Structures are given as structure tokens and as C-alpha cells.
């Protein structure tokens, strides 16, 4: 009775599946928006035909449901599950097919409409381009005067605003073209077409901007020329009136007052000549951009001004020559005396400021405070040494004053007192700097001395516990070993901090002494590591004597808890730290955790000796060993990352403090220049300021390097620390910018006729040399480009040198590793020798990492390089090869003969085989329970939103779509 409904149901299901597969195949062929417009239109027509076939598929699904209802009424409960499963699969397939039809057609139709709208907008844009080319093609006409030029400029600005307003429409058009190209990939909307549209717009925009700039330049030159002519006429009338008054009052005024007045007038006349020459130069450019009638008027006006200026100059020169001879000798003495007195006062103020700065420091409370104090003393000594030339200059100026007949005893006493004060401050600073440096030397050498004092006691403890067998003595010796281990951990932290302060040690001890000290620190660290391992082994042996009577569970549970506690500690150390102290503290905590892991593995190896004959305990120990290896790798990664962050933060702090000290010293020198009163010889000051301005490009490069190191610190710091670094960098940038402005302002005030032009990377000083506008611009641009090229070449040469050094170092290390790997050991001694060589190569990995980090930091300033990426790949490959080689030589492989190492894997495989066979019934039972859990929702009668929306628990048709949106 059920065979016919069953066959009808199967036939309807097969027909429906065949129809849906055919539809999906047609959709897959047409589900593509790439290609030309004709192909897209053909696919659109095909999808419309497929949409028209959707009712046919719905009829087939209704037939399936009807046959399924007829079949479910005449079969048993056990067969219903299979029919319902097939029904659920066919419904899901119909759902995917219907959604696929709708989405495919809507996507192709939307792209077709999008393309049509884009073509309309493109035609409008090219029509606008043609109109603007026709408008901007004629040349600029010459105008009669300033007002006509202003009208012409206003018209060009209106055209430029129209061009700029079209940029928004162009950007929208380019966005639509890019979006359309991503969907269709047709060459008519590819990047070349987009670039062509943008280039045509940029040509129109550039031509309009050039026209406006040229007209603005012409109008501005004419306006400036008109203003300068009016100002020159007013100045000429005022100077003529002053000269007439002075000539009439020369018989009643004192000689010095009359001479000063005439000298001021003469200076004004000289400045007027320069102004008039500037007017002539300026008129040349204005006349070229003016019509012939307007140019004739300008030439007549300049000729009248020239005649009046020459007459004024002749009268002023005659009167000045008469008055100048009277006060020549007296003014010479007064000028030199005032200059010497002003420089002595300025020099004493500088000494007082340096002495106050040295004495204002508080007593250092920590090593960092002591280092900061020592650096301040060194900076003060450098500042005093730089003032040695000023002392010699004061002596020379005092010697020149002895040839005058006036009394110079007060000035002589003042100079001698200032020199004595200088010698006193210099000696005091040297004494304080030497004392601080001695204290720092003792502070850095104390860990080595303390270790040498501790080493014999630790060795005696090892010797005394070598043959201990009595339980009564074991506990006391364990306490002593624990104390020695704690002190050894402290020594490790102190030695690690010394190795991180390589630059500071070089500054205090010198290069050679610092290298020998670091070698001594490395040797001490190795000795401490040997003693530490010996103490750990001795402690483990003594503990084994105490814990031999305990069973496995009593030793396994504490180990498991200890590993969990260590894992929790490692998980807590993943948060970024705000400052250097936090990073160093976290590094110390991680090193302590590493020590705990070293103790843990020793304890675990001791426990393994008790479980050799128990397969269950052995399985637990293998699981614990696997957890330990995972935790160890995670800890090593975090520890390496933390050490890298600490080194980066130290480098950033050192470079930041160096630049800050330089800025502070220069600010003090500029403040001393500003505080000086009275007349003085400004030539030496101007030379100092010009030399200082030449240093700014290098300091700006140094600022970029500090910013690169600061970016690395920000990436490894918490938000609070990153904000602090941002603040320090902003303050440093603002300080350097304000110092630059102060220097330029001071130089301009000392030389009023000098203009300082700051172009960002170069500083150009323009004096009184008269050049044309076009020639001056060309020379300034040439100077700027030449200096920029020199700076760029210096940075590139430094980068190439670092790359060459790092490549040579990596090549040498890689050759050593290759030779080690080629060697095939035949005995246990040879294996140990290879292991020691690998450990030596591993110890030099931090050195290579430091070289590579310096290379990467300089690359962020100069720019990216393919050679740097190649070196990075070679460096990562070398570290991976070294790590794999080190892991292949385990301590167990060094202790066991080859015969035992070969038989152990073979002995473990039968055991694992038996365990898997024993666990097979249990696995089958678990799979059966999981199947029952999946079938339980079928018998639930309750309905809820959660169950209705869950596809795994529903047999109703529901929408489901996985893929990009149709539009």
C-alpha cells in the first residue's frame, strides 16, 4: 500500500532537485557584473527569464509537499523521521534557489541603472571642460592703471571659484566610476579613464589658478609700488624739513647733539637711497605689466624723486663731515667702554644663573635622580667650557682700552672679578660632577662586588650539602638554599638592568671601560646561572629526601595548582604599562615567573621518577608536561616582547633628554643675549646666531628620530602612557619651534636690514644685496633644494651603513649556525659541545635585535625600502632556524644514550594503541548520546520565538542568505 506513495514522493523530490540545480547553474553562469555593457544587458535579460520561471518551481515544491503529506499518513513512526529529513533538505534548497534568483536579478539590474546615470554625468562634465578651455585660452591683456588691473583680477577670481566648485562634482563622479569599475571591470570606467578625467580637470584648475596668481601678483606689485612711492614722498619731505632745522640750529646746539642729528639724517638718506633703488627695481616689473601710456607716467614720477634725493644727500654730507671730526676720539673710548661693561654684566649674570641651576637640585632619592643630576652637571660643565672664548675676548677688550687716557680702573676691577667668579664656578661644578660620577660608578659596580662576596658562601653551602643524608639536617639546609636562591634572583634582576643601560654606562665609564664592565656583567650572569642551577638541583635533591615517603597524588596536586597559579600570573601581565617603571617592573615580575617555571620543571622531573611504572599517572604527567610547554612558550614570547619594549623606552628617553638639554642650553644663551643692555659689538653675536640657525635642520631630523622612537613607545604603552608621550613630543616640538622663532627674532633685531626666511627645512638670510625679483626667487629655490638634497643624502647614507653592518653581522652568525648544523655528533660529549655553541649563538640574538630596531627606527624617518624588508625576512628565518635547532637538543637527549632514545618511542606506541582500543566503546556511547540530544527537539510541542528562528529545530520555510548584499 505504501510503495506507490513512496515512489511518487521520491519522483517529485528528484524532479524538484533537478529543476533547482538547473536554475542554480544558470544563475551561477549569469551572476557576474564584469564585462562590457552589452554582456551586462544580455545577463539582465537572462535573469528576467529565470525570474519568470519561479512559479514553475513553486508548483514543483507544492507537489512535493502534497506527496509528502500523503506518504506521512500511511507509514510508521520510525520511517517518518527519514521522510521529514528529506523534506527539510528540499525546503532549504528551494529557499536558497528563490533567494538566489531575486538577489542575482536585482544586483545586475542595479549595476545597469548605475552605469546609465554615470554616462549622463560624464557627458555633462566633458561639456563643462570644453567651455572652460574656450574661456581660459586667450592671453592676459595689459591694463592702464591699478584700478583696471583690480577689475581684471576680480573677473579671473570668479572663473576660479567656478572651477573649484566643480571639484565636488568631479569627486562624486570619480567615486561612482571607481564603484562601477569594482563591479563591472570595464575599461571604459577603469583607473586610466578616471585619471584622464582628473588630469583634464587639474589642467583647467591649474590654468585658472595660474591666471589668478599672475593677476594677483601683477595687482599686488602695482599696489605695493603705489604705496611705496607715496611713503617715499612723505619721508623725503620729512627729512628735508629736519635737515633745514638742524642747519639753522648748529650754532646753538652742542657738537655731539648736532652730530647725532646729522648722522641720523645721513642714515635716513642712505636708507632712502636703498628705498629708491628698490622702487626702481620694483618699477621695472610693474612697467612690464602695464600699458605704454601708464609706463610713461611712472618713469616721469621716478625722475622727479631722484633729483630731490640727490640734492638732499649733497647737503647732508657736507654738514656731517664738518661735525664728525670733533667727537671721533671721544666716542671711540665711550663706545668700547660701554660695550665691555655690558658684556661683563651679561657674563656675570650667566655665571649666576648656571650656579643657581647647579645648587637648586634636591638630594637624589633614587638611581634615576642621580643619573639626571649627573647629566645636569655635565651640561653645566659644557656650557662653562663654551664660555672660555668669551673670557679671552674680555681680556683682549680690556687691553685695548689701556691706550686711551681716561681712567679705566673700575672697568679693570670689574673684569678681574668676573674672571675670578668664572674660575670659582668652574671648579665648583667640576667637583660636584666628579663626586656624582664617582657615586654612579659605585652604584653600578655594587652588584658585581656583592656577588663576589656572596659567591663563596653559596659554594660553601653546596659543598656542605653534597653528602647530606640525615633528615634532621635537611630542613635547615633547605632554608639556607631558599635564602640563597632569593638572593640569586635579586642578583639576576640587578645584572639584567645593567645590561639594559649600555648607553648610560658608556657615558659614565667610557667606551672601553663600559665594554669590559658589560663583559664582566655577562660572565657574572653566567656564573650566577650555574650557581643558581646547582642550588636548584641541590634543593630538589634535599626535597626529594624529605618527600620520598609521600605518594604521587600528594605531589601531583600541588604541582597542578602551582602551574595554574603561574598561568594566572602570566595572564595578568598582558596589559600594557603606562611608563618605563611599569615596564621594567613587569619585566622583573616575568623574570621571577620564569624562575618559578625553572623550579617547576625541576620538581616535575623529580616527580616523574616516581611514576615510571604507572600508566595512569604517566598519562597525567604527560598532560602536565604539555601544559608546561605551552605556558613556557607563552611566557618566553611575553618576556621577549617586554624586553624589547623596555629597550625602546630607554632609547626614547635618552634621545628625548639629549634634545631637551640642547634646547635648554640654547634658551639660556638667547635669554642672556636679550637681557644685555646698552650698545655692544654685535658682530660676534650675529655669527653665533647664524651658526645656531645652521644647526636647526639637523635638530629637526633628530626630532623626527625621537618621534619615530616615541611612536614605538606609544604602540607598546597603555592609553595613559601614550597620552603622556604625545604630550612630551608636542611640548618638545613646540619648544623647538619657539626657540627657532626666538633666534630669528633676535637676529632680525640685531640686523634690521636683514631678512630671515624660514622655509621649513632651510633658513635663508637675505641681506642688503639688490637683485631682481625673478633672480632672487631662483637663488632661494636653488639653495633650498640643494640643502634638502644634502639632508636627504645624509639620512640615506646613514641608513645604508646600518643596513651593511647588520647584513655583515647576520651573515657571520648564519655561517656559524650552518657549520654547527652540518656537524653530526657521535657521542654525548659532542652533543653537549654543540648545545653550548647553540646557547652562545642564542645569547647574541638580543644584540642583533638592537641593530635591527635601530635600522627600523631610521627607516620610519627616511621611508620604506625593499632591502630592509629582505633583511627582516632573513633575520626572522635565522631566528626560526636557531630556535628549531635549540629545541631539537633537549636536556633528556644529552643525558640518555642513543639506544634508549630509540627504544622509547617504540615502547610508547603499543601502550597508546591499547588505550585507544579501550576507549573506543566509550566514544561510541558518547556519539549515541549526542545523536539523542539532536533528536529531542523533534518531540517538543511548545513553540517560541527562539525555536521558530532556529534553523536546526524548524521544518518551516525560512529565508537564509550568505553573501554580499545585492546592491
PyMOL commands that set and color helices and strands:
alter all, ss='L'
color gray80, all
select helices_A, chain A and resi 2-30+37-52+54-72+77-136+146-184+187-189+191-248+255-288+292-324+328-359+367-386+388-401+409-464+471-500+502-509+511-547+552-572+580-608+615-675+683-715+719-750+773-822+828-843+845-862+866-888+891-895+898-939+945-948+951-953
alter helices_A, ss='H'
color red, helices_A
select strands_A, chain A and resi 755-758+763-766
alter strands_A, ss='S'
color yellow, strands_A
deselect
rebuild
show_as cartoon
